[in-house]
Amino acid sequence: MAGRVGSRWWWTLVILPAMAVSACGGSRLTHDDILAAVNGGPLPAGVAQQQSQQGAVSVVPQNGVAPSAPGTSGSGSVSGSGAGNASSVSAGTAAGGGGVHGSGTSGAVAAAGTGPTAARPAGPLAPIVVGNIGNYSGPAGSSLSGAEPMIRLWAQWINARGGIAGHPVQIFTADDGGDPQRSLSLVKDMVEDKHVIAFVGDQIPFTMKSQLAYLHQHNIPLVGGDALDPAWTADSLAFPSGTTFAESVLGMYKTAHQRNLIKLGLVYCVEAPVCSFVHDYTVNGGASRAGEDLVYQSQISLTQPDYTAQCLGAQSAGAQVVFLGMDTNSILRFAASCARQNYHPIYIQSSLAANNALLGNRDLEGFFTASQVFPFMVDNTAATALFHRAVQQYDPSLQLSVASAVAWSAGELLSRAASEVGAVPTTQDILNGLWSMRGETLDGLTPPLTYVKNQPSPPVQCYFLIELKGGRYSSPSGDTYAC
């Protein structure tokens, strides 16, 4: 009841200035509008219009949580410019925030040349300030960009429900374009100017190593993320939120062998260290460990317009299943090149390439992957039902993918780790929460996760299977993971 009264009192403070504006010839509010707002109803059109004209995007939760004191907010709809500059958004008036976008992005991922945008917090306690950086444009963008809107959506969802332990979440997001130098500049800006205490759900397969030395200087953890770089299991500040890469590759090879697809082809990119890693892992025992016979391998560039030569080579070698170490757009070009040669192997790839761009493509029928977190199309547990409910409430047009499921899971991992933060949340609070986890599954969103104090995270062996069947994604084993 007290919270409800507080919410009504805050609305009275909002409406009174609006009435004053109305008296001076501005937007007029009816008596019914005012009463509805004071009683927790929707934002009156006049107030919404005034806020829009001021450049702020404000979402007020209907849960009785009052915003922070006046004078602490910044403009919520601006974008920084130049490498390493973040948008100037402060914690404050946007209760239930999390949905503030950079200007001109219309909710989409900002271009590589813009700075971070911020999801603003709600609630009277000190915010938990975190960052998210991704290779959201450039070579990896077609596979990873779904994570950025999802982590902001997660912030909206969690703030509308009181935040974490009563603390609102303030999250800054940024696209580094796959540029290591820009990535480091963004990290420095977020740590030194935005005072983030952790990074959450980062998608940085091209740029992770450029950040690590600096993160160690400031003891800032990476809470969940793409898990593609081997550093996710080699660095003490990296906390993978799902299956780690070598283990997911092995899972795909095992699945291929179980399906009697024993002749393996490998095509891997020249642009990213992760591509070299999958090559080295495969030829140095990864394939044979699963019983696979590596009959073909070729290095390619993600910028190639055509892959006919590689298709003919794999076909001649008799490859039944081909691992494609490439982004989503390149996968589409590769499959089209092979189809023109009447070659139709089964394709496998990192699960982060699994998004809507592959749907309905007959050249990719039978594609499968080992997802590091819950299959995003599954909706049969309490935890996955919350995921889908949040999407329907905040962005029902959002195209789901493994990248978006990874971002959501990373947010939930942060929520669990920060459940006992102090009055002023700190990095040490987050680390202590992570180090306490043993076999944590986030209610079934992830395989079992265990972290060890001041040690690299143990590899995560288990995975969820996703495949393209009849032009649609499905999970043969539902929400059950294999190991």
Sequence and secondary structure as in RCSB ss.txt:
>XXXX:A:sequence
MAGRVGSRWWWTLVILPAMAVSACGGSRLTHDDILAAVNGGPLPAGVAQQQSQQGAVSVVPQNGVAPSAPGTSGS
GSVSGSGAGNASSVSAGTAAGGGGVHGSGTSGAVAAAGTGPTAARPAGPLAPIVVGNIGNYSGPAGSSLSGAEPM
IRLWAQWINARGGIAGHPVQIFTADDGGDPQRSLSLVKDMVEDKHVIAFVGDQIPFTMKSQLAYLHQHNIPLVGG
DALDPAWTADSLAFPSGTTFAESVLGMYKTAHQRNLIKLGLVYCVEAPVCSFVHDYTVNGGASRAGEDLVYQSQI
SLTQPDYTAQCLGAQSAGAQVVFLGMDTNSILRFAASCARQNYHPIYIQSSLAANNALLGNRDLEGFFTASQVFP
FMVDNTAATALFHRAVQQYDPSLQLSVASAVAWSAGELLSRAASEVGAVPTTQDILNGLWSMRGETLDGLTPPLT
YVKNQPSPPVQCYFLIELKGGRYSSPSGDTYAC
>XXXX:A:secstr
 HHHHHHHHHHHHHHHHHHHHHHTTS    HHHHHHHHTT    HHHHHHHHHTT      SSS     TT    
TT   BSTT      SSS TT      TT TTS   TTB  EEE   SSS  EEEEEEE  SSTTHHHHTTHHHH
HHHHHHHHHHTT BTTB EEEEEEE TT HHHHHHHHHHHHHTS  SEEEEEB TTTHHHHHHHHHHHT  EEEE
   SGGGGT TTEE SS  HHHHHHHHHHHHHHTT  EEEEEEESS HHHHHHHHHIIIIIHHHTT EEEEEEEE
 TT S  HHHHHHHHHHT SEEEEES HHHHHHHHHHHHHTT   EEE  GGG SGGGTT GGGTT EEEESS  
TT   SHHHHHHHHHHHHH TT    HHHHHHHHHHHHHHHHTTT  SS  HHHHHHHHHT SSB TTTTSS B 
  TTS       BEEEEEETTEEE TTTT  B 
